C-alpha cells in the first residue's frame, strides 16, 4: 500500500512539474509576448504616459513596443518614432567619442583635465555648496571622499568617474564633473562637442533620428516627435501633471534626444564595429581596478557588471520629474534592451552613485530573466 501511495505521489509531482514547465515561455516569440505583457503592466504601475521599449538580438530588432500616449488628453499615441531626452545615456556616446579622439591623436586621455579655464571656480562651488559630488556622507553611511581642487585629474579619470579623494583610486558617480569633459574638448580643439560626436558616433554609425542636443539642425525632425515630460502628482486625479522641460543643452553628460528604435540602431552599430573597432570597443567596456585590485563598476562611459555569469554593460538616464531611460547590453549574448519614458518611472536603481546593480531595476530584471538567463533555451 505504501508503495502505491509513493508512486501516486511521484506521478502527481511529475505532472505538476510538467504543468509548470509548460507555462514557462520556451520560444523566442513566447518570451517576447510575455515581455510585452509585462511592459504594459510596468507602464501602468509606474505611471508612465508614453513608454517605448526595444530589444535587439544578434543585430536585429526583435521587439519594438510603443505603449501609451504622448499627451495628457490621450490624443497622440506613442509610435516607434516617439523621442525622449535620453539624459545620461549620452555618457555612452561620450565614451566612444573620447576613445576614438584619443586613438586618432586629437586628444590625450591622460591630459590634465584641471587646465579647464573655469575649473578652479567650479570646483570651489562643488566643494562648498553642500553637494554630495563635492564630498560628504550618503544616507546609507557611505563616506564620499572630498573632491580635491588642487590635484591633477586626468580626462581618463573623469571619464571613469574616479575623481573623488585621490584621483584614480576609487569610483563615485559624478555627473557634474563628467559633464565638463565637453568644455575641455572645445577649449583644446578647433571644433564643437557636437562636431566630434557626429564625427565619431553618428556618421560612422550611419545613425538616423538622433538629435545631438536641442540645437542639432540636421536632426530637427526628432524634436517634432518629442514626448513632453510629466511628473508624478498624487494630488491629481490620474496622478500626473505637466512637467517643465529639463535642460536640453548638449554636454558630455546629457543632451542626446532619440527614440528607442534609434538607440537600438546605435547599439547595433556598436556591435558591428561601425563606431569603434572591436579592440577599442572592448577597452570602452573594460574597467580599471581600485586600490584593492578589484574591478570598478564603471569603464569608459558605461557601467559594467556580472549577472549570473553574463557580462552586462549599461547606462541609465534620469531627469527628475521628467524622463528616464535605460540602455542595457549583454554583449556575449548578442542582446540589448532599450527603454525610454516621459516620466521618471523607469529610474529605480539606475546609475547608482557607488556601484552597478541593474538587476535591482524591475524592467531590467524581467528582461534578464526572460532573455539573458534563458539564452541557451532560445528556439523558433
C-alpha positions as CSV (number, residue, x, y, z in Angstrom):
1,X,0.0,0.0,0.0
2,X,2.8,2.4,0.9
3,X,4.5,1.7,-2.5
4,X,1.2,2.5,-4.3
5,X,0.9,5.8,-2.4
6,X,4.5,6.6,-3.1
7,X,4.2,6.0,-6.9
8,X,0.9,8.0,-7.0
9,X,2.7,10.9,-5.2
10,X,5.6,10.8,-7.6
11,X,3.3,10.8,-10.6
12,X,1.4,13.8,-9.2
13,X,4.7,15.7,-8.7
14,X,5.8,14.9,-12.2
15,X,2.5,16.1,-13.7
16,X,2.7,19.3,-11.7
17,X,6.3,19.9,-12.8
18,X,5.3,19.4,-16.4
19,X,2.4,21.8,-16.0
20,X,4.8,24.5,-14.5
21,X,7.3,23.9,-17.3
22,X,4.7,24.2,-20.0
23,X,3.6,27.5,-18.5
24,X,7.2,28.9,-18.9
25,X,7.8,30.6,-22.3
26,X,10.0,28.3,-24.4
27,X,10.3,30.0,-27.8
28,X,11.6,33.5,-28.6
29,X,8.1,34.5,-29.7
30,X,6.6,33.4,-26.4
31,X,9.3,35.3,-24.5
32,X,8.6,38.4,-26.5
33,X,4.8,38.2,-25.9
34,X,5.4,37.7,-22.1
35,X,7.7,40.7,-22.0
36,X,5.2,42.9,-23.9
37,X,2.6,42.0,-21.4
38,X,5.0,42.9,-18.6
39,X,5.9,46.2,-20.3
40,X,2.2,47.3,-20.4
41,X,1.8,46.4,-16.7
42,X,5.0,48.2,-15.8
43,X,3.8,51.4,-17.6
44,X,0.6,51.5,-15.7
45,X,2.2,50.6,-12.4
46,X,4.8,53.3,-12.7
47,X,2.5,56.0,-14.2
48,X,4.4,56.5,-17.5
49,X,2.2,58.1,-20.1
50,X,4.5,57.2,-23.0
51,X,6.8,54.2,-22.9
52,X,9.0,52.9,-25.7
53,X,10.9,49.6,-25.5
54,X,13.1,47.8,-28.0
55,X,15.0,44.5,-27.8
56,X,17.9,43.6,-30.1
57,X,19.1,40.1,-30.7
58,X,22.2,39.4,-32.9
59,X,21.9,42.6,-34.8
60,X,18.2,42.6,-35.4
61,X,15.4,44.4,-33.6
62,X,13.2,41.6,-32.5
63,X,10.7,43.7,-30.4
64,X,9.7,47.3,-30.7
65,X,6.8,48.2,-28.4
66,X,5.3,51.6,-28.3
67,X,2.8,51.9,-25.4
68,X,0.6,54.7,-24.3
69,X,0.1,58.4,-25.3
70,X,2.4,61.3,-25.6
71,X,-0.1,63.9,-24.3
72,X,-2.3,64.3,-21.2
73,X,-5.5,64.0,-23.3
74,X,-4.6,60.7,-24.8
75,X,-4.9,62.1,-28.4
76,X,-1.3,61.5,-29.6
77,X,-0.4,57.8,-29.3
78,X,3.1,56.7,-28.8
79,X,4.8,55.5,-32.0
80,X,8.1,53.9,-33.0
81,X,9.3,57.4,-33.8
82,X,8.4,59.0,-30.4
83,X,11.5,60.6,-29.0
84,X,12.7,61.4,-25.4
85,X,15.5,63.1,-23.7
86,X,18.0,60.2,-23.1
87,X,19.7,62.1,-20.3
88,X,22.8,60.2,-19.0
89,X,22.6,57.6,-21.7
90,X,24.5,60.4,-23.5
91,X,27.6,59.3,-21.5
92,X,27.9,56.2,-23.7
93,X,28.3,58.5,-26.7
94,X,30.9,60.5,-24.8
95,X,32.9,57.3,-24.0
96,X,33.0,56.3,-27.7
97,X,33.8,59.8,-28.9
98,X,36.7,60.4,-26.5
99,X,38.3,57.0,-27.0
100,X,38.2,57.5,-30.8
101,X,39.6,61.0,-30.4
102,X,42.4,59.6,-28.3
103,X,43.1,56.8,-30.8
104,X,43.4,59.3,-33.6
105,X,45.6,61.7,-31.7
106,X,43.2,64.6,-31.3
107,X,43.4,64.4,-27.5
108,X,45.3,62.5,-24.9
109,X,43.1,60.9,-22.3
110,X,45.9,61.3,-19.8
111,X,46.0,65.0,-20.2
112,X,45.2,67.3,-17.2
113,X,41.5,68.0,-17.1
114,X,42.0,70.7,-14.4
115,X,43.5,73.0,-17.0
116,X,39.9,73.8,-17.9
117,X,39.6,77.6,-17.7
118,X,36.8,77.7,-15.1
119,X,37.8,74.6,-13.1
120,X,39.0,76.4,-10.0
121,X,35.8,78.4,-9.7
122,X,33.6,75.4,-10.4
123,X,35.5,73.0,-8.1
124,X,35.2,75.6,-5.3
125,X,31.5,75.8,-5.9
126,X,31.0,72.0,-5.9
127,X,33.0,71.5,-2.7
128,X,31.3,74.4,-0.8
129,X,27.7,74.1,-2.0
130,X,26.8,71.1,0.1
131,X,26.5,68.9,-3.0
132,X,27.4,65.2,-2.4
133,X,29.5,65.4,-5.5
134,X,32.0,67.6,-3.6
135,X,32.2,65.0,-0.8
136,X,30.2,64.0,2.2
137,X,28.2,61.1,3.6
138,X,25.3,59.3,1.8
139,X,22.1,58.3,3.7
140,X,23.4,54.7,3.9
141,X,26.5,55.9,5.7
142,X,28.9,55.6,2.8
143,X,31.6,58.3,3.0
144,X,32.3,60.1,-0.2
145,X,35.9,61.5,-0.4
146,X,36.1,65.2,-0.9
147,X,36.9,66.5,-4.3
148,X,40.5,67.9,-4.1
149,X,40.6,71.1,-6.2
150,X,44.4,71.4,-6.1
151,X,45.2,67.9,-7.5
152,X,45.8,66.9,-11.1
153,X,42.8,64.9,-12.5
154,X,43.1,63.4,-16.0
155,X,40.5,63.2,-18.7
156,X,40.5,59.4,-18.3
157,X,39.8,59.7,-14.6
158,X,36.9,62.0,-15.2
159,X,35.5,59.7,-17.9
160,X,35.7,56.8,-15.5
161,X,34.2,58.7,-12.5
162,X,37.5,58.4,-10.5
163,X,37.8,62.0,-9.3
164,X,36.9,61.8,-5.5
165,X,39.7,61.9,-3.0
166,X,43.0,60.7,-4.6
167,X,42.1,60.7,-8.4
168,X,42.1,57.2,-9.9
169,X,41.8,55.4,-6.6
170,X,38.0,54.6,-6.4
171,X,34.7,55.0,-8.2
172,X,32.0,57.5,-7.4
173,X,29.5,58.6,-10.0
174,X,30.0,62.3,-10.5
175,X,27.9,63.6,-13.5
176,X,28.7,67.3,-12.7
177,X,32.4,66.9,-13.3
178,X,31.9,64.4,-16.1
179,X,29.7,67.0,-18.0
180,X,32.7,69.4,-18.2
181,X,34.6,67.0,-20.5
182,X,32.9,68.5,-23.5
183,X,34.0,72.0,-22.4
184,X,37.6,70.8,-22.1
185,X,37.4,69.3,-25.6
186,X,36.1,72.6,-27.0
187,X,38.8,74.6,-25.3
188,X,41.5,72.3,-26.6
189,X,40.4,71.6,-30.2
190,X,39.1,73.7,-33.0
191,X,35.6,72.2,-33.1
192,X,32.4,72.0,-31.1
193,X,31.5,68.9,-29.0
194,X,28.6,68.3,-31.4
195,X,31.1,68.1,-34.2
196,X,33.1,65.4,-32.5
197,X,30.1,63.3,-31.5
198,X,28.8,63.5,-35.1
199,X,32.3,62.6,-36.5
200,X,32.9,59.6,-34.3
201,X,29.4,58.2,-33.5
202,X,26.6,59.5,-35.7
203,X,28.3,59.5,-39.0
204,X,30.3,56.2,-38.9
205,X,27.4,54.5,-37.2
206,X,25.1,55.7,-40.1
207,X,22.6,56.7,-37.4
208,X,19.4,58.4,-38.2
209,X,16.8,60.1,-35.9
210,X,19.2,61.0,-33.1
211,X,19.5,64.7,-32.2
212,X,22.8,65.6,-30.7
213,X,21.4,68.2,-28.4
214,X,18.5,70.5,-28.8
215,X,20.3,72.8,-31.3
216,X,21.1,70.0,-33.8
217,X,19.7,71.4,-37.0
218,X,20.4,68.2,-39.0
219,X,18.1,66.3,-36.7
220,X,15.4,68.8,-36.0
221,X,12.7,66.3,-37.1
222,X,13.5,64.3,-34.0
223,X,12.0,67.2,-31.9
224,X,8.7,67.0,-33.7
225,X,8.2,63.6,-32.2
226,X,9.3,64.5,-28.7
227,X,7.1,63.2,-25.9
228,X,6.5,66.0,-23.4
229,X,7.6,65.3,-19.8
230,X,5.3,64.6,-16.9
231,X,5.8,64.4,-13.2
232,X,4.1,62.2,-10.7
233,X,1.5,64.3,-8.8
234,X,-0.5,62.4,-6.1
235,X,-2.8,65.5,-5.8
236,X,-4.1,65.0,-9.4
237,X,-6.9,62.5,-10.2
238,X,-4.7,60.5,-12.6
239,X,-1.5,61.0,-10.6
240,X,0.2,63.0,-13.3
241,X,0.9,66.7,-14.0
242,X,2.7,68.5,-16.8
243,X,6.4,69.0,-16.1
244,X,8.9,71.6,-17.1
245,X,11.2,70.6,-19.9
246,X,14.7,69.9,-18.5
247,X,17.9,71.5,-19.7
248,X,18.3,70.4,-23.3
249,X,21.7,71.8,-24.0
250,X,24.3,69.3,-25.1
251,X,27.3,68.4,-22.9
252,X,29.3,65.3,-22.1
253,X,26.7,64.1,-19.5
254,X,23.5,64.7,-21.4
255,X,21.8,66.1,-24.4
256,X,21.1,63.2,-26.7
257,X,17.4,63.1,-27.9
258,X,16.2,59.9,-29.6
259,X,13.6,57.2,-29.9
260,X,14.0,53.7,-28.5
261,X,14.3,52.5,-32.1
262,X,17.1,54.9,-32.9
263,X,19.1,53.8,-29.8
264,X,18.6,50.2,-30.8
265,X,20.2,51.0,-34.1
266,X,23.0,52.8,-32.2
267,X,23.5,49.6,-30.2
268,X,23.7,47.5,-33.4
269,X,26.3,49.9,-34.9
270,X,28.4,49.4,-31.8
271,X,28.2,45.7,-32.1
272,X,29.0,45.7,-35.8
273,X,32.2,47.8,-35.2
274,X,31.0,50.7,-37.3
275,X,31.6,53.2,-34.4
276,X,34.7,51.7,-32.7
277,X,36.9,48.8,-33.7
278,X,36.5,45.6,-31.8
279,X,39.5,46.1,-29.5
280,X,38.6,49.8,-28.8
281,X,35.1,48.8,-28.0
282,X,36.4,46.2,-25.5
283,X,38.5,49.0,-24.0
284,X,35.4,51.1,-23.6
285,X,33.8,48.2,-21.6
286,X,36.9,47.3,-19.5
287,X,37.0,48.9,-16.1
288,X,40.1,49.9,-14.2
289,X,41.0,48.3,-10.8
290,X,40.6,50.1,-7.5
291,X,43.3,50.3,-4.8
292,X,42.3,46.8,-3.6
293,X,42.8,45.3,-7.1
294,X,39.1,44.8,-7.7
295,X,37.4,45.9,-11.0
296,X,35.4,49.1,-10.6
297,X,31.8,49.2,-11.7
298,X,32.3,51.7,-14.4
299,X,34.5,51.8,-17.5
300,X,34.5,54.5,-20.2
301,X,31.0,56.0,-20.1
302,X,29.4,52.6,-19.2
303,X,28.5,50.8,-16.0
304,X,29.9,47.2,-16.1
305,X,29.0,44.2,-14.0
306,X,28.3,40.4,-14.0
307,X,24.9,38.8,-13.6
308,X,24.6,35.1,-13.3
309,X,27.8,34.6,-15.3
310,X,26.8,37.1,-18.0
311,X,28.7,40.3,-18.6
312,X,26.4,43.4,-18.7
313,X,27.3,46.9,-19.9
314,X,24.7,49.6,-19.5
315,X,23.7,53.1,-18.6
316,X,20.6,54.7,-17.3
317,X,19.2,58.2,-17.9
318,X,17.2,60.2,-15.4
319,X,15.8,63.7,-15.4
320,X,13.9,64.0,-12.1
321,X,10.2,64.6,-12.6
322,X,10.5,64.4,-16.4
323,X,12.3,61.5,-18.2
324,X,14.1,58.2,-17.5
325,X,15.6,55.5,-19.7
326,X,17.8,52.5,-19.9
327,X,20.3,51.1,-22.4
328,X,21.4,47.6,-21.3
329,X,23.6,45.2,-23.3
330,X,24.7,41.6,-22.7
331,X,27.5,41.6,-25.4
332,X,28.4,37.9,-25.4
333,X,24.7,37.0,-25.7
334,X,24.1,39.5,-28.5
335,X,21.2,41.1,-26.6
336,X,20.2,44.7,-25.9
337,X,17.3,46.3,-24.1
338,X,16.3,49.9,-24.7
339,X,13.6,51.6,-22.7
340,X,12.6,55.3,-22.6
341,X,9.7,57.0,-20.9
342,X,8.3,60.5,-20.3
343,X,8.2,60.4,-16.5
344,X,11.0,59.2,-14.2
345,X,9.1,55.9,-13.6
346,X,11.9,53.8,-15.0
347,X,14.6,55.2,-12.8
348,X,14.5,52.7,-10.0
349,X,18.1,51.6,-9.2
350,X,19.7,53.0,-12.3
351,X,23.0,55.0,-12.2
352,X,23.9,54.1,-8.6
353,X,26.5,56.5,-7.2
354,X,28.6,53.7,-5.8
355,X,28.1,50.5,-7.8
356,X,26.4,48.6,-10.6
357,X,23.3,46.6,-9.8
358,X,21.0,46.9,-12.7
359,X,19.2,43.7,-11.8
360,X,17.6,45.7,-9.0
361,X,15.6,47.6,-11.7
362,X,12.3,45.6,-12.2
363,X,12.2,46.2,-16.0
364,X,15.8,45.2,-16.5
365,X,15.4,42.1,-14.3
366,X,12.4,40.9,-16.2
367,X,14.4,41.3,-19.5
368,X,17.4,39.5,-17.9
369,X,15.3,36.6,-16.6
370,X,13.4,36.1,-19.9
371,X,16.1,36.6,-22.5
372,X,19.6,36.7,-21.0
373,X,19.2,34.0,-18.3
374,X,17.4,31.8,-20.9
375,X,19.6,32.4,-23.9
376,X,20.5,28.8,-24.3
377,X,16.8,27.8,-24.5
378,X,16.0,30.0,-27.4
379,X,14.1,28.2,-30.2
380,X,11.9,29.2,-33.1
